Amino acid sequence: QVQLVESGGGLVQPGGSLRLSCAASGIIFSIYDMGWYRQAPGKQRELVAHITGGEITNLADSVKGRFTISRDNAKNMLDLQMNSLKPEDTAVYYCAANRPGAPITFWGQGTQVTVSS
């Protein structure tokens, strides 16, 4: 059974930092592309950051210079370091996995990030 379990969300003040983690099980983690997506109330889910099995990364323009995506294939872990957080970063953040070139196959349950003073 495949599981993607996010952790690390919470409430943070503007300008603060959070680190999200996603623990994967039930898949050969190293061959999957992994991504972080987010969905704010009333908005569509959007890609935040993506990383291939070979650790090639891609970040949404809105988070470049502030967020960093990384993975540890030995530990089946995906991370998202979020710095200089803004209120507009408030959303539920989801971990996702897909085989290269294929649609997303697996989603995590999501973790809430709230940026507010």
C-alpha positions in Angstrom: 0.0 0.0 0.0 1.4 3.4 -1.1 1.5 6.1 1.5 2.7 9.7 1.3 2.5 11.3 4.7 3.2 15.1 5.1 4.3 16.8 8.3 5.7 20.1 9.4 2.8 22.5 8.7 1.6 25.0 11.1 1.1 28.7 11.9 4.0 31.1 11.3 4.4 34.8 11.1 5.2 36.6 7.9 8.9 36.4 7.2 9.2 33.2 9.1 10.2 29.7 8.0 8.8 26.2 8.0 10.1 22.9 6.8 7.6 20.4 5.3 8.5 16.7 5.1 6.9 13.9 3.2 7.6 10.3 4.1 6.9 7.8 1.3 6.3 4.1 1.6 5.1 1.4 -0.7 6.9 2.8 -3.8 10.4 2.6 -5.2 11.0 6.2 -4.2 14.1 6.9 -6.2 12.4 6.3 -9.6 9.5 8.7 -8.9 9.4 12.3 -9.6 8.1 14.1 -6.5 6.3 17.4 -6.1 4.8 19.8 -3.6 1.5 21.3 -4.5 -0.7 23.7 -2.6 -4.3 24.8 -2.6 -5.6 27.9 -1.0 -9.3 28.4 -0.2 -11.3 29.1 -3.3 -8.3 28.5 -5.6 -7.1 25.7 -7.8 -4.3 23.4 -6.7 -1.0 24.6 -8.0 2.5 23.3 -8.4 5.0 24.7 -5.9 8.1 22.7 -6.5 9.1 19.6 -8.4 12.1 17.3 -8.2 13.1 14.4 -10.4 14.7 11.2 -9.2 18.0 12.6 -10.4 17.3 15.7 -8.3 16.6 18.1 -11.0 14.4 20.8 -9.5 11.8 23.2 -10.7 10.1 25.9 -8.6 7.1 28.1 -9.2 8.1 31.7 -9.9 6.2 32.8 -6.8 8.5 30.9 -4.5 11.9 31.1 -6.3 14.5 32.4 -4.0 12.4 31.5 -0.9 11.6 27.8 -1.1 14.0 24.8 -1.6 12.9 21.3 -2.5 15.1 18.3 -1.7 14.9 14.6 -1.4 16.7 11.8 0.3 16.3 8.6 -1.8 17.9 6.5 0.9 15.3 7.6 3.5 12.4 7.9 1.1 11.9 11.5 2.2 10.9 14.6 0.4 11.4 18.1 2.0 10.3 21.6 1.3 12.2 24.4 3.1 10.1 27.5 3.1 11.7 30.8 4.1 10.5 34.4 4.0 6.9 33.2 4.1 4.2 35.5 3.0 0.4 35.5 3.8 -0.2 34.5 0.3 1.7 31.2 0.9 -1.2 30.2 3.2 -2.6 26.9 1.8 -2.9 23.2 2.3 0.3 21.7 1.0 0.3 18.3 -0.7 3.1 15.9 -1.5 2.7 14.0 -4.8 4.4 11.3 -6.8 4.5 10.4 -10.4 6.5 8.2 -12.8 8.5 10.4 -15.2 6.3 11.6 -18.0 3.2 10.2 -16.4 0.3 11.9 -14.5 0.5 12.1 -10.7 -0.3 8.7 -9.3 -0.2 9.3 -5.6 -1.1 12.1 -3.3 -0.6 12.7 0.4 -3.4 13.9 2.7 -2.0 17.5 3.0 -0.7 19.7 5.7 -2.0 23.2 6.5 0.4 26.1 6.4 -0.9 29.4 7.7 1.1 32.6 7.5 -0.4 35.3 9.6 0.5 37.8 12.3 
